[in-house]
Amino acid sequence: MSESNRPGTHSAPVTPDWEKRFRAPRVSLPDWAEDAPHRSLFVSNATGTYELYAWDRASGEQRQATDRPNGTTDGVLSPDGTWIWWFDDKDGDEFGIWRRQPFEGGAAEPAVPGLAPSYPAGLALARDGRTAVVGRSTDEDGTTIHLAREGEAPAEIYRHRESAGVGDLSHDGTLIAVEHTEHGDAMHAALRVLRPDGTTVAELDDTKGGTQELGLEVLGFAPVEGDARLLIGHQRRGRWEPLVWDVATGEQTDLDLELPGDVSAEWYPDGSALLIAHGFEARSELFRFDLATRELTRIPTPPGTVSGATARPDGSVEYLWSSAEEPPAVRSTSGGVVLDPPGIVCPPSVPVEDVWVEGPGGRIHALIQKPAGATGPLPTVFDLHGGPTWHDSDSFAAGPAAWVDQGYAVIRVNYRGSTGYGRAWTDALKHRVGLIELEDVAAVREWAVSSGLADPSRLVLTGGSWGGYLTLLGIGTQPDAWTVGIAVVPVADYVTAYHDEMEALKAMDRTLLGGTPEEVPERFEASSPLTYVDQVKAPVYISAGVNDPRCPIRQIDNYVKRLETRGAVHEVYRYDAGHGSLVVDERIKQVRLEMDFAARHLPGA
């Protein structure tokens, strides 16, 4: 009998490192008010649920601004620092209204009383403290954009069936930038600049006049009174890069920074320079670009990933940084950590290794983590990212770290469709949706097995959202390749998902597949996990939010019924939230259930 189990001796339960990573206090990069930079807004899980917090930097006071059972993360601080706007939906269904409350505290009120509930489609607040541009999306109306002035009825200034959104509002409130997809390509937006009365000032559309599908994005108006310069992103050289568009004159100033990866940017507060964020091969770095001298100066940051950055009025830069090994922290170029919430310290994980594998569409980048000192073949988790227009990076992730703690190797694949490897790589999945990505996953799987890293009899395919969709499609189209499938908030029945999902995602699916289920039924059938459900051999675990507007519950139920009819080994966990949970205990419960399912169905685990 061990010492701790002898009669009369007791010890407190030991919290495993993987659970501590979820419980450790986290904060987002603080947003700050343009005309009151000492006032900031950030997100934290300090109470066990992710909520918005107001932070007065002058006094040091921090105040929890929202308190809802399922959490709140969508919030905006008004430029004058007077109001906190936050989006109020029902249990994660993403359908609701904007509310606002005073920065100092007080009751929340409907921010725009004349607007009915909807899905959000962008928000821009004016410096006068009483004007807002509000984007909305509904199944009935498509996208509408409204100018809302305090004490007046909101005025509709834009409407279209296809998806669109508010980009930004100029410093003086006279110009409104809108991203739209009226041409029907939800992956490549065009830009329109409107006056407050809804009339058009200027347009820019890179989808016209050529065979290439090129997109544009709004990065922000210059923060200077009367300045009509709009910072935008373009894809004219095959990757995302910034340029400055003078809306008044039409002049476009191409920066051509000669950086190999995707580049985004935002203005320094005086409008004289740009803060450049460069992402390349799963890492990122920061630069300052002086617009007068065109000098590009690197801002020192540790190796890893910067997931957000902002330039402050004093010239310093605050940024949210992490690596696969080191937990996230909000740092400043002026030195030190900006926000250091009290509580347990987040345990580190293990560093990530890079692997490049030759695939059917080119070289595939995969990120590998494995227990320190472990040698293969190991039980291995293929953790597929969502999006699909997203990518895995050398950044801290509690989920993969939890699998590593249990003795698994974790492989994350930046398959075709991922961002960060050029426009052609991102756009490659169109019309053969799901199948293209899984070809790349299969190539990395072959490498993992042949290299001796992965045990072919103990392979877990998992992922959330689009990664969950690829999981179900993968265990159906590659039934002999995977031992267990764990799908989190997945698309399972593509046709039903299309009819039930939010309007913006319908537009994306029409772009990806070339039409509606009625127009291109063969493509929806080829890309739907439900088509291959009878071929599934692996035990299947599915978790789903009952209020999810992105991967709705009915289409998951359709898939589960087919598993039940076959008597296939499966488990389903439904929880009362939307596309994921903002409650720490709930997320820990889900991870524990996923790891337990794998342990029960992997030989020797």
C-alpha positions as CSV (number, residue, x, y, z in Angstrom):
1,M,0.0,0.0,0.0
2,S,1.4,3.3,-1.0
3,E,2.0,6.0,1.6
4,S,-0.7,8.3,0.3
5,N,-3.3,5.5,0.4
6,R,-2.7,4.3,4.0
7,P,-5.6,4.7,6.4
8,G,-5.7,8.1,8.0
9,T,-3.6,9.8,5.4
10,H,-5.1,12.0,2.7
11,S,-3.7,14.2,-0.1
12,A,-5.5,16.8,-2.3
13,P,-6.3,15.6,-5.8
14,V,-3.6,16.5,-8.2
15,T,-4.7,18.6,-11.1
16,P,-3.0,17.3,-14.3
17,D,-1.0,19.7,-16.4
18,W,-3.4,19.5,-19.3
19,E,-6.3,20.7,-17.2
20,K,-4.2,23.5,-15.7
21,R,-3.6,24.8,-19.2
22,F,-7.3,25.3,-19.7
23,R,-7.8,26.7,-16.2
24,A,-4.9,29.1,-16.3
25,P,-6.0,32.8,-16.6
26,R,-5.9,34.0,-20.2
27,V,-6.3,37.4,-21.7
28,S,-6.7,38.7,-25.2
29,L,-4.8,41.6,-26.7
30,P,-6.4,44.7,-25.2
31,D,-8.3,47.0,-27.5
32,W,-7.9,50.7,-26.6
33,A,-10.0,53.9,-27.2
34,E,-8.6,56.1,-29.9
35,D,-9.4,59.4,-28.1
36,A,-9.0,57.9,-24.6
37,P,-6.0,55.5,-24.9
38,H,-5.9,54.9,-21.1
39,R,-9.2,53.0,-21.5
40,S,-9.0,49.4,-22.8
41,L,-11.2,46.4,-23.3
42,F,-10.0,42.8,-23.2
43,V,-11.4,39.2,-22.9
44,S,-10.4,36.9,-20.0
45,N,-11.4,33.6,-18.5
46,A,-10.6,34.7,-14.9
47,T,-14.1,33.6,-13.6
48,G,-14.0,30.3,-15.5
49,T,-16.0,31.8,-18.4
50,Y,-14.7,34.0,-21.1
51,E,-16.1,37.5,-20.6
52,L,-15.3,41.2,-21.4
53,Y,-13.3,43.3,-19.0
54,A,-12.9,47.1,-18.8
55,W,-9.4,48.3,-17.8
56,D,-8.6,51.8,-16.8
57,R,-4.8,52.0,-17.3
58,A,-4.5,55.3,-15.4
59,S,-5.9,53.9,-12.2
60,G,-5.1,50.2,-12.8
61,E,-8.7,49.2,-12.1
62,Q,-10.1,46.3,-14.0
63,R,-13.8,45.5,-14.0
64,Q,-15.8,42.6,-15.4
65,A,-18.2,44.2,-17.9
66,T,-20.3,41.2,-19.0
67,D,-21.6,38.2,-17.1
68,R,-23.5,35.6,-19.1
69,P,-23.8,31.8,-18.5
70,N,-22.2,30.9,-21.9
71,G,-19.7,33.8,-22.0
72,T,-19.1,36.8,-24.1
73,T,-16.2,37.6,-26.5
74,D,-17.6,40.0,-29.1
75,G,-17.1,43.5,-27.8
76,V,-16.0,46.9,-29.1
77,L,-14.8,50.0,-27.2
78,S,-16.1,53.3,-28.6
79,P,-13.3,55.7,-29.8
80,D,-14.1,58.2,-27.0
81,G,-13.8,55.4,-24.4
82,T,-17.4,56.1,-23.1
83,W,-19.2,53.0,-24.2
84,I,-18.6,49.2,-24.3
85,W,-20.6,47.6,-27.1
86,W,-21.1,43.8,-26.9
87,F,-23.1,41.3,-28.9
88,D,-25.9,39.6,-27.0
89,D,-27.0,36.3,-28.5
90,K,-28.8,33.3,-27.0
91,D,-26.6,30.5,-25.7
92,G,-24.1,30.8,-28.5
93,D,-26.5,30.8,-31.5
94,E,-24.8,34.1,-32.8
95,F,-28.3,35.6,-33.5
96,G,-29.0,38.7,-31.4
97,I,-28.5,42.4,-30.9
98,W,-25.8,44.8,-29.9
99,R,-26.0,46.2,-26.4
100,R,-23.9,48.9,-24.8
101,Q,-23.0,49.9,-21.3
102,P,-20.9,52.8,-19.8
103,F,-17.2,52.1,-19.5
104,E,-17.4,52.9,-15.7
105,G,-20.2,50.4,-15.2
106,G,-23.9,50.4,-15.2
107,A,-26.9,48.6,-16.8
108,A,-26.6,47.5,-20.4
109,E,-29.1,48.8,-22.9
110,P,-30.0,48.0,-26.5
111,A,-27.4,49.9,-28.5
112,V,-29.7,50.4,-31.6
113,P,-33.3,49.9,-30.4
114,G,-34.7,50.1,-33.9
115,L,-32.9,47.0,-35.3
116,A,-34.3,43.5,-34.9
117,P,-32.1,40.6,-33.9
118,S,-29.8,39.2,-36.6
119,Y,-26.4,37.7,-37.2
120,P,-23.6,40.3,-36.9
121,A,-22.0,41.6,-40.1
122,G,-19.5,44.1,-38.8
123,L,-19.6,47.2,-36.6
124,A,-17.9,50.6,-36.8
125,L,-18.3,53.3,-34.1
126,A,-17.8,57.0,-34.7
127,R,-15.7,59.3,-32.6
128,D,-18.7,61.5,-31.7
129,G,-19.9,58.7,-29.4
130,R,-23.4,58.7,-30.8
131,T,-23.1,57.3,-34.3
132,A,-22.5,53.7,-35.4
133,V,-22.5,51.7,-38.7
134,V,-24.1,48.3,-38.0
135,G,-24.0,45.3,-40.3
136,R,-26.7,42.6,-40.1
137,S,-27.3,39.3,-41.8
138,T,-30.6,37.3,-41.9
139,D,-31.9,34.4,-44.0
140,E,-34.7,36.7,-45.2
141,D,-32.8,39.9,-46.1
142,G,-29.3,38.8,-46.8
143,T,-27.0,41.6,-45.6
144,T,-28.1,45.0,-44.6
145,I,-26.0,47.9,-43.3
146,H,-27.5,50.7,-41.2
147,L,-26.4,54.1,-40.1
148,A,-27.5,54.5,-36.5
149,R,-27.5,57.9,-34.7
150,E,-28.5,58.2,-31.1
151,G,-32.1,59.5,-30.8
152,E,-32.9,58.8,-34.5
153,A,-34.3,55.7,-36.3
154,P,-31.5,53.7,-38.0
155,A,-31.3,54.3,-41.7
156,E,-30.5,51.5,-44.1
157,I,-27.7,52.4,-46.4
158,Y,-26.9,49.0,-48.0
159,R,-28.7,45.8,-48.9
160,H,-27.8,42.7,-50.9
161,R,-28.6,39.0,-50.9
162,E,-25.0,38.0,-51.0
163,S,-22.7,38.3,-48.0
164,A,-21.1,41.7,-47.1
165,G,-19.8,43.4,-44.0
166,V,-18.8,46.8,-42.5
167,G,-15.1,47.4,-42.9
168,D,-14.4,50.7,-41.3
169,L,-15.5,54.3,-40.7
170,S,-13.2,57.2,-41.5
171,H,-11.8,59.3,-38.8
172,D,-14.2,62.2,-39.5
173,G,-17.2,59.9,-40.0
174,T,-17.8,60.9,-43.6
175,L,-16.7,57.6,-45.4
176,I,-17.8,54.0,-44.8
177,A,-15.8,51.1,-46.2
178,V,-17.8,48.0,-47.0
179,E,-16.6,44.5,-48.1
180,H,-19.1,42.8,-50.4
181,T,-19.5,39.7,-52.5
182,E,-22.2,40.8,-54.9
183,H,-20.4,39.0,-57.7
184,G,-21.2,35.7,-55.9
185,D,-17.7,34.7,-54.8
186,A,-17.7,34.7,-51.0
187,M,-14.0,33.9,-50.8
188,H,-12.9,37.0,-52.7
189,A,-14.5,40.3,-51.6
190,A,-14.7,43.6,-53.5
191,L,-14.7,47.0,-51.8
192,R,-17.2,49.9,-51.9
193,V,-16.9,53.2,-50.0
194,L,-20.2,54.9,-49.1
195,R,-21.2,58.3,-47.8
196,P,-23.5,58.2,-44.7
197,D,-26.5,58.7,-47.0
198,G,-25.6,55.4,-48.8
199,T,-24.4,56.9,-52.0
200,T,-21.2,55.5,-53.5
201,V,-17.9,57.4,-53.4
202,A,-15.5,54.8,-54.8
203,E,-15.3,51.1,-55.7
204,L,-12.5,48.6,-56.1
205,D,-13.0,45.1,-57.4
206,D,-10.1,42.8,-58.3
207,T,-12.4,40.0,-59.4
208,K,-13.2,41.8,-62.7
209,G,-11.4,41.8,-65.9
210,G,-9.3,38.6,-65.6
211,T,-9.3,34.9,-65.1
212,Q,-7.7,35.1,-61.6
213,E,-9.9,35.1,-58.5
214,L,-8.5,37.9,-56.4
215,G,-9.8,39.3,-53.1
216,L,-9.6,42.5,-51.2
217,E,-10.0,43.3,-47.5
218,V,-10.4,46.5,-45.5
219,L,-7.6,47.1,-43.0
220,G,-8.6,50.6,-41.8
221,F,-8.9,54.3,-42.6
222,A,-6.0,56.6,-41.7
223,P,-6.5,57.8,-38.1
224,V,-6.2,61.5,-39.2
225,E,-9.0,64.1,-39.5
226,G,-10.0,64.6,-43.1
227,D,-7.7,61.8,-44.4
228,A,-9.3,59.7,-47.1
229,R,-6.5,57.1,-47.2
230,L,-7.8,53.6,-46.8
231,L,-5.4,50.7,-45.9
232,I,-6.5,47.6,-47.7
233,G,-5.2,44.1,-48.4
234,H,-4.9,42.6,-51.9
235,Q,-3.8,39.3,-53.5
236,R,-2.4,40.6,-56.8
237,R,1.0,38.8,-56.3
238,G,-0.5,35.6,-55.1
239,R,-0.5,36.3,-51.4
240,W,-2.0,38.9,-49.0
241,E,-0.2,42.2,-49.1
242,P,-1.2,45.8,-48.0
243,L,-1.6,48.9,-50.1
244,V,-2.8,52.4,-49.4
245,W,-5.8,53.5,-51.5
246,D,-6.7,57.3,-51.5
247,V,-10.4,57.1,-51.8
248,A,-10.7,60.8,-52.8
249,T,-8.2,60.7,-55.7
250,G,-8.2,57.0,-56.6
251,E,-4.5,56.8,-56.2
252,Q,-3.1,53.4,-55.1
253,T,0.2,53.2,-53.3
254,D,1.6,49.6,-53.6
255,L,4.0,48.9,-50.7
256,D,5.7,45.9,-52.3
257,L,7.5,44.9,-49.1
258,E,9.2,41.8,-50.7
259,L,8.3,39.6,-47.8
260,P,7.6,36.0,-48.8
261,G,4.5,35.3,-46.7
262,D,1.1,36.9,-46.1
263,V,1.3,40.5,-44.9
264,S,-1.3,42.4,-42.9
265,A,-1.0,45.9,-41.5
266,E,-2.5,48.6,-39.4
267,W,-1.9,52.3,-38.9
268,Y,0.3,53.9,-36.3
269,P,-1.8,56.4,-34.4
270,D,-0.4,59.5,-36.2
271,G,-0.8,58.0,-39.6
272,S,2.8,58.3,-40.5
273,A,3.7,54.6,-40.4
274,L,2.3,51.1,-40.6
275,L,2.6,48.2,-38.2
276,I,3.3,45.2,-40.4
277,A,2.5,41.7,-39.4
278,H,4.2,39.0,-41.6
279,G,3.2,35.4,-41.4
280,F,5.3,32.8,-43.1
281,E,5.5,29.0,-42.8
282,A,3.5,28.9,-39.5
283,R,5.5,31.7,-37.7
284,S,5.1,35.4,-37.7
285,E,7.0,38.6,-37.1
286,L,6.4,42.4,-36.8
287,F,7.9,45.4,-38.7
288,R,7.4,49.1,-38.7
289,F,7.1,50.7,-42.2
290,D,7.7,54.4,-42.5
291,L,5.4,55.8,-45.3
292,A,7.7,58.8,-46.0
293,T,11.0,57.0,-46.2
294,R,9.6,53.6,-47.1
295,E,12.0,52.1,-44.6
296,L,11.0,48.7,-43.2
297,T,12.3,48.1,-39.6
298,R,12.0,44.8,-37.8
299,I,10.4,44.9,-34.4
300,P,12.1,42.2,-32.2
301,T,9.7,39.5,-31.0
302,P,10.6,35.9,-29.9
303,P,10.4,33.0,-32.4
304,G,6.8,31.8,-32.5
305,T,3.5,33.4,-33.4
306,V,2.1,36.9,-32.9
307,S,-1.6,36.5,-33.0
308,G,-2.4,40.2,-32.6
309,A,-0.6,43.5,-32.3
310,T,-1.4,47.2,-31.9
311,A,0.7,50.4,-32.0
312,R,0.1,52.7,-29.0
313,P,0.2,56.5,-29.1
314,D,3.7,56.6,-27.4
315,G,5.1,54.6,-30.3
316,S,5.3,51.3,-28.4
317,V,3.8,48.1,-29.8
318,E,1.7,45.7,-27.7
319,Y,1.4,42.1,-29.0
320,L,-0.1,38.7,-28.1
321,W,2.7,36.1,-28.5
322,S,3.1,32.4,-27.9
323,S,4.8,29.4,-29.2
324,A,3.8,25.7,-29.2
325,E,6.0,25.4,-26.1
326,E,5.3,28.7,-24.3
327,P,1.9,29.9,-23.1
328,P,0.5,33.2,-24.5
329,A,1.3,36.5,-23.1
330,V,0.6,40.1,-23.9
331,R,3.9,41.8,-24.3
332,S,5.1,45.3,-25.1
333,T,8.2,46.6,-27.0
334,S,8.6,49.0,-24.1
335,G,9.5,46.0,-22.0
336,G,7.6,43.4,-19.9
337,V,4.2,41.8,-19.9
338,V,1.3,44.1,-20.3
339,L,-1.3,42.0,-18.6
340,D,-0.4,39.3,-16.1
341,P,-3.6,38.0,-14.5
342,P,-3.4,36.3,-11.1
343,G,-4.0,32.6,-10.7
344,I,-2.3,29.3,-11.5
345,V,0.6,29.4,-13.9
346,C,0.0,27.8,-17.3
347,P,2.4,24.8,-17.6
348,P,4.5,24.8,-20.8
349,S,4.2,22.1,-23.5
350,V,6.8,20.8,-25.9
351,P,8.2,22.6,-28.9
352,V,6.9,21.9,-32.4
353,E,8.9,20.3,-35.2
354,D,8.5,21.1,-38.9
355,V,8.0,18.5,-41.5
356,W,7.6,19.0,-45.3
357,V,5.9,16.2,-47.2
358,E,5.5,15.9,-51.0
359,G,1.8,15.7,-51.8
360,P,-0.4,15.6,-54.9
361,G,-0.7,19.4,-55.0
362,G,2.8,20.3,-53.8
363,R,4.8,20.3,-50.6
364,I,2.7,20.1,-47.4
365,H,3.7,21.6,-44.2
366,A,3.0,19.6,-41.0
367,L,3.7,20.5,-37.4
368,I,4.7,17.7,-35.1
369,Q,4.6,17.5,-31.3
370,K,5.5,14.4,-29.3
371,P,6.3,13.5,-25.7
372,A,9.9,14.5,-24.7
373,G,12.3,11.7,-25.3
374,A,9.7,9.5,-26.9
375,T,10.6,7.3,-29.8
376,G,8.1,5.8,-32.3
377,P,6.1,4.2,-33.3
378,L,3.6,6.2,-31.1
379,P,-0.1,6.4,-30.9
380,T,-0.7,9.5,-33.0
381,V,-3.4,12.1,-33.2
382,F,-4.0,13.9,-36.5
383,D,-5.6,17.2,-35.3
384,L,-7.1,19.0,-38.3
385,H,-7.7,22.7,-38.1
386,G,-11.0,24.5,-38.9
387,G,-11.7,27.2,-41.4
388,P,-10.9,25.8,-44.0
389,T,-9.3,29.2,-44.6
390,W,-7.1,29.1,-41.5
391,H,-3.8,27.4,-40.6
392,D,-2.0,25.8,-37.7
393,S,1.1,27.7,-36.4
394,D,3.8,27.5,-33.9
395,S,1.5,28.8,-31.2
396,F,0.3,27.5,-27.9
397,A,-2.7,25.2,-28.0
398,A,-4.0,23.5,-24.9
399,G,-5.8,20.7,-26.9
400,P,-2.8,19.2,-28.7
401,A,-0.7,19.7,-25.5
402,A,-3.3,17.5,-23.6
403,W,-2.8,14.7,-26.1
404,V,1.0,14.9,-25.8
405,D,0.7,14.7,-22.0
406,Q,-1.1,11.3,-22.5
407,G,1.7,9.9,-24.6
408,Y,0.5,10.7,-28.1
409,A,2.3,12.3,-30.9
410,V,0.2,15.1,-32.5
411,I,0.4,16.0,-36.1
412,R,-1.3,19.1,-37.5
413,V,-1.4,19.5,-41.3
414,N,-1.7,22.7,-43.2
415,Y,-3.5,21.1,-46.1
416,R,-4.6,22.8,-49.3
417,G,-7.3,25.3,-48.3
418,S,-5.1,26.6,-45.5
419,T,-4.0,30.2,-45.4
420,G,-0.4,31.4,-45.2
421,Y,1.0,29.5,-48.2
422,G,-0.2,31.7,-51.0
423,R,-3.5,32.3,-52.8
424,A,-3.3,29.2,-55.0
425,W,-2.9,26.9,-52.0
426,T,-5.9,28.4,-50.2
427,D,-8.2,28.3,-53.3
428,A,-7.2,24.8,-54.4
429,L,-10.0,23.0,-52.7
430,K,-12.9,24.5,-54.7
431,H,-15.4,22.1,-56.3
432,R,-13.6,19.0,-54.7
433,V,-14.2,20.2,-51.2
434,G,-13.0,18.0,-48.4
435,L,-11.5,15.4,-50.8
436,I,-8.5,17.7,-51.7
437,E,-7.7,18.3,-48.1
438,L,-7.8,14.6,-47.3
439,E,-5.4,13.8,-50.1
440,D,-2.9,16.0,-48.3
441,V,-3.7,14.4,-44.9
442,A,-3.2,11.0,-46.4
443,A,0.2,11.9,-47.8
444,V,1.3,13.1,-44.3
445,R,-0.1,10.0,-42.7
446,E,2.0,7.9,-45.1
447,W,5.1,9.8,-44.1
448,A,4.3,9.5,-40.4
449,V,3.9,5.7,-40.6
450,S,6.8,5.1,-43.0
451,S,9.2,7.3,-40.9
452,G,8.5,5.2,-37.8
453,L,6.8,8.0,-35.9
454,A,3.2,6.8,-36.0
455,D,1.8,3.4,-35.1
456,P,-0.6,2.6,-38.0
457,S,-2.8,0.6,-35.6
458,R,-3.3,3.5,-33.3
459,L,-4.2,6.6,-35.3
460,V,-6.8,9.1,-34.2
461,L,-8.3,11.5,-36.7
462,T,-9.8,14.5,-35.0
463,G,-10.6,18.2,-35.4
464,G,-13.2,20.9,-34.7
465,S,-15.6,22.7,-37.1
466,W,-14.1,22.2,-40.6
467,G,-11.6,19.8,-39.0
468,G,-14.5,17.9,-37.6
469,Y,-16.1,17.7,-41.0
470,L,-12.8,16.4,-42.5
471,T,-12.7,13.8,-39.7
472,L,-16.1,12.4,-40.6
473,L,-15.3,12.6,-44.3
474,G,-11.9,11.0,-43.7
475,I,-13.1,7.9,-41.8
476,G,-15.7,7.4,-44.5
477,T,-13.5,7.8,-47.6
478,Q,-10.3,6.3,-46.0
479,P,-11.9,3.7,-43.7
480,D,-8.8,1.5,-43.4
481,A,-6.5,4.5,-42.5
482,W,-7.9,5.5,-39.1
483,T,-8.4,3.6,-35.9
484,V,-10.6,6.2,-34.2
485,G,-12.5,9.3,-35.3
486,I,-13.3,12.2,-33.0
487,A,-15.3,15.0,-34.7
488,V,-16.1,18.2,-32.8
489,V,-18.9,20.5,-34.1
490,P,-18.7,18.9,-37.6
491,V,-20.5,19.2,-40.9
492,A,-21.9,15.7,-41.2
493,D,-24.7,15.9,-43.8
494,Y,-23.7,18.7,-46.2
495,V,-27.1,19.2,-47.8
496,T,-29.0,19.6,-44.6
497,A,-26.2,21.7,-43.1
498,Y,-26.5,24.1,-46.0
499,H,-30.2,24.6,-45.6
500,D,-29.9,25.1,-41.8
501,E,-26.7,27.2,-41.4
502,M,-26.4,30.9,-41.1
503,E,-26.7,32.9,-44.4
504,A,-23.0,33.9,-44.6
505,L,-22.0,30.3,-44.6
506,K,-24.5,29.4,-47.3
507,A,-22.7,32.0,-49.5
508,M,-19.4,30.4,-48.7
509,D,-20.6,26.9,-49.6
510,R,-22.0,28.2,-52.9
511,T,-18.6,29.5,-53.7
512,L,-16.7,26.4,-52.6
513,L,-19.0,24.0,-54.4
514,G,-20.2,26.1,-57.3
515,G,-23.8,26.4,-56.4
516,T,-26.6,25.2,-54.2
517,P,-27.4,21.6,-53.4
518,E,-30.2,21.8,-56.0
519,E,-27.8,23.2,-58.7
520,V,-24.8,21.0,-58.1
521,P,-26.2,17.9,-56.2
522,E,-23.3,15.7,-57.4
523,R,-20.7,18.0,-55.7
524,F,-22.6,18.1,-52.4
525,E,-23.0,14.4,-52.5
526,A,-19.3,13.8,-53.2
527,S,-18.2,16.1,-50.4
528,S,-20.7,15.0,-47.7
529,P,-19.7,12.6,-44.9
530,L,-23.2,11.2,-45.0
531,T,-22.5,9.7,-48.4
532,Y,-19.8,7.5,-47.0
533,V,-21.2,6.7,-43.5
534,D,-21.9,3.1,-44.4
535,Q,-18.1,2.6,-45.1
536,V,-17.0,3.8,-41.7
537,K,-15.2,1.2,-39.7
538,A,-13.6,3.2,-36.9
539,P,-15.4,4.0,-33.6
540,V,-16.8,7.5,-33.9
541,Y,-17.1,10.2,-31.2
542,I,-19.1,13.3,-32.0
543,S,-19.6,16.4,-29.8
544,A,-22.0,19.1,-30.9
545,G,-23.5,22.4,-29.6
546,V,-27.3,22.3,-29.8
547,N,-27.5,26.0,-30.7
548,D,-24.7,25.9,-33.3
549,P,-25.6,28.1,-36.4
550,R,-22.5,27.0,-38.3
551,C,-22.7,23.2,-38.0
552,P,-26.4,22.8,-37.0
553,I,-27.5,20.0,-34.9
554,R,-30.1,18.5,-37.3
555,Q,-27.6,17.4,-39.9
556,I,-25.5,15.8,-37.2
557,D,-28.5,13.9,-35.9
558,N,-29.1,12.6,-39.5
559,Y,-25.6,11.2,-39.6
560,V,-25.9,9.6,-36.1
561,K,-29.1,7.9,-37.1
562,R,-27.3,6.2,-39.9
563,L,-24.6,5.0,-37.5
564,E,-27.3,3.7,-35.2
565,T,-29.0,1.9,-38.1
566,R,-25.8,0.1,-38.9
567,G,-25.0,-0.7,-35.2
568,A,-21.7,1.2,-35.6
569,V,-19.7,1.9,-32.5
570,H,-20.2,5.6,-31.7
571,E,-20.9,8.1,-28.9
572,V,-22.5,11.5,-29.1
573,Y,-22.2,14.3,-26.7
574,R,-24.5,17.3,-27.0
575,Y,-24.0,20.5,-25.0
576,D,-26.1,23.6,-24.5
577,A,-24.0,26.1,-26.5
578,G,-23.1,27.1,-30.0
579,H,-20.0,26.5,-32.1
580,G,-17.9,25.6,-29.1
581,S,-18.0,26.6,-25.5
582,L,-16.6,29.6,-23.7
583,V,-17.0,27.9,-20.3
584,V,-13.7,26.4,-19.0
585,D,-15.3,23.5,-17.1
586,E,-17.3,22.5,-20.1
587,R,-14.3,22.6,-22.4
588,I,-12.3,20.4,-19.9
589,K,-15.2,18.0,-19.8
590,Q,-15.2,17.7,-23.5
591,V,-11.4,17.1,-23.8
592,R,-11.6,14.5,-21.0
593,L,-14.5,12.7,-22.9
594,E,-12.5,12.7,-26.1
595,M,-9.3,11.3,-24.6
596,D,-11.3,8.7,-22.7
597,F,-13.0,7.6,-25.9
598,A,-9.6,7.2,-27.6
599,A,-8.1,5.3,-24.7
600,R,-11.0,2.8,-24.7
601,H,-10.8,2.1,-28.4
602,L,-7.1,2.2,-29.2
603,P,-5.2,-1.1,-28.7
604,G,-2.7,-0.8,-25.9
605,A,-3.6,2.8,-25.1
